[in-house]
Amino acid sequence: MLFDDDAARAAFDGYWRASRHPDSLTAELNALNAGERGPPVPWPIIGRALHEMRFAGVDRLTSRTLRAFVRPLLEAPPDPVILSSTDLLSALMTMVQFKTLSHAQQSAWYGANPELENPVR
C-alpha cells in the first residue's frame, strides 16, 4: 500500500490495529485499488478516505463505509495546480516570446528578413 500522506498512514494503522481481521482489511483495500469491484481507486484517494473516516469518528471500517467515503472523492474535481514563482515566470516568458514572434510574423519587415521566415529550424 502506498500512502505518502502521514495522516492517511496513521488512519490506516489505526484501522489495521483495531481490525479483528487485518488480512481482510488489507485484501479489501488492495481490491479497491485494483478495481475488482468497480473502478480502480488510486492509493492517495483511499488514504484520504481513510483519513476522513477517522476524522469523522467512524470506528468500524466496513467495505460499504469505505466506498461511501471514496465515492465523493472520485467524483470531486481535481485539486487546483499551484505553480511556483519559477513556473509562473517561465510561462510568462513563453507567452511574451510567442507574442513577440507572432507580432514579428505579422509586421511588414518580416518578409524582408529571410532569417525570420523560419525561426524554428
N, C-alpha and C positions, 0 to 999 in steps of 0.2 A: 504494500500500500504506500502511496506517495502523498504524504501530507507535508507540504512545505511550511504551512502556517502552524505556529506554535499553539494557537487556540484550537485548531482542528485536531492536532495531535493530542492535546490534553483532553479534549472531549472524547476522542476515540479511546484513549487509555482508560478514562473513567467508565465508559460503557463496557469496555472489554473486561475490566476488573469486576464490574457489577454483574456481568452476564453469567447465567448458570451454565451456558454452553458457548464458551468463547469461540470454539471452532466453527459453530454455526453462524455466529456473528461475522466472522472473517469470510466465510463462504458466501454469505448474503451480500456483503459489500463487494466482493470480487465479482459476483453475478451481476450486481447492479452496474459495476464499471464495464463489464464485458457485454452488456446489453442482452443478457439471456432471457429477461422478462420484460422487454421493452427497449426503448432507445438507449444506447450506451451513455453512461453518465461519467464525465471526467472526474478524476480524483479531487481537484480543487472544489468542485461543486459538492461532492459527497462530504468533504471535510467541512465546508461552510454550513451544510445542512446539519451535520453532527453538532457543530458549534452552536448554531441557532437553536437546536433542540435542547441542548444543555442549558443555554441561556434562558430558554422559555420554561425550564423546570421539568422537562419530560424525564422522568426517572427510568421508565422501562422502554427500552428500544425494541420496537417491532418493525417488521418489514413494511407494514401499512403506514405506520407513523413516519418512518424514514422517507418513503415515497411521497407522502403528503408534504414533507418539508422540501424535498428535492424538486417537485413539480414546478413551484413558482420560480425557483432559481433557474430552471431550464428555460422557462418562458420569459424571464426578465431580459430587458435589453442589456447588452454588454456594458461594462463599466467604461466611462469615458477615458480616452487616451490622454495622458498628461505629458506634454512634451517638455523636455529640459530647455533651458535657455539656448544651449548649443544647437539643439534640433530646430528650435524656432528660428534662430539666426540663419542656419543653413537653408531652411525652407524659404525664408525671406530673400536671401541672396539668389537662390534659384529663380524665384519669381522675378526679381529685378533683372537678372541676366536674360531670362526669357522675354520679358517686356522690352528690354533694350534690343535684343536680336530681332524681335517682331517689328519694332519701330524702324530698325535699320533696313529690314527687308522691304518695308513699305515706302521708305524715303526715295527721293529721286536719285540720289547719288549711288544707290545700291547697285543698279545695273552698270554703272560706270566703273565700279571697282571689282575686277574679276576674283579677287581673293575672298570677297564677301558672298559671292554667289553660292558657294557650297562650303559653309563654315565648318561642317562636320565631315571629316574625311576618314 
